Amino acid sequence: MTGPLTDRVGFARPDACNPSVRRRAAPLELIAGLALVVSTAVAATVVSIGLARAEPIDPAHVADGSFAIVLLLG
């Protein structure tokens, strides 16, 4: 008693088993993966530039209680 909705497990689309659909989706998945790699590299670059330009902690401010509040608030 298998029908069109019960012969597959999970929430796959009915045309997901069609090989032509898989071939059409492969380039899109590759582009999405490359975009994720590029955006991660850009984010890492921006963070490292921000860390390089950051001023060091002044020891006079460390003795003050405000530095602890800044660390607590993030």
VENFENZI-V826730 format. One record per backbone hydrogen bond with DSSP energy under -0.5 kcal/mol. NH is the residue of the N-H (numbers start at 1). CO is the residue of the C=O. Records with the same first field share a line. If there is no record, write none. Layout:
BEGIN
NH=CO ; CO
END
This chain:
BEGIN
3=1
7=3
16=13
17=14
18=15
21=18
22=18
23=19
24=20
25=21
26=22
27=23
28=24
29=25
30=26
31=27
32=28
33=29
34=30
35=31
36=32
37=33
38=34
39=35
40=36
41=37
42=38
43=39
44=40
45=41
46=42
47=43
48=44
49=45
50=46
51=47
52=48
53=49
54=50
61=58
62=58
63=59
67=61 ; 64
69=65
70=66
71=67
72=68
73=69
74=70
END
